Amino acid sequence: MRDRIKGKTLIARDEGDDASGVVIKLYGEETNGAVSIIEQPFEPGFLLPPHVHQNDVWLYVLEGEMHARVGDEVVKATPGCWVLKPRRIPHTMWNAGPKPARIIEVYTPGGFELFFKDFGDRLSQGSIGLDELNRLGEPHGIRFFDDWIPDLKAAYNLRVIGE
């Protein structure tokens, strides 16, 4: 983990800890648990399995386009858009566009960013099923489910991250 940034005003573009492609820009422990921030690329055709967790997530699109389903609402977000994925509300996101997307996610409260370290370590060993995702997610307060996956895969020609 990099040096603590408490008291630091700037997090440079090239700063952060790589967790298998997800860059942790700010850890929850650096903000007394108030917030954490990650930046990540999102390849075309990728679907994050639907899930619920114990924190609010703000998704900001830097490049490309992202779709999100939050409860029963589906939105398409382009650069400059924010999408709120509230705690305890089922949600998912995917890139149905032709180009890679790049996003920032802000988590309140912080701490969820540590899931990406565990996920990245496990993904380096091979594909991950839903049961394994839930095992990895349990300590981080996230639960994955597959209710929406078949319909989303068919409608948008997607593949689930980790398959």
Secondary structure, 3 states (H helix, E strand, C coil): CCCCCCCCCCCCCCCCEEECCEEEEECHHHHCCCCEEEEEEECCCEEEEEEEECCEEEEEEEECCEEEEECCEEEEECCCCEEEECCCCCEEEECCCCCCEEEEEEEECCCCCHHHHHHHHHHCCCCCCHHHHHHHHHHHCEEECCCCHHHHHHHHCCEECCC
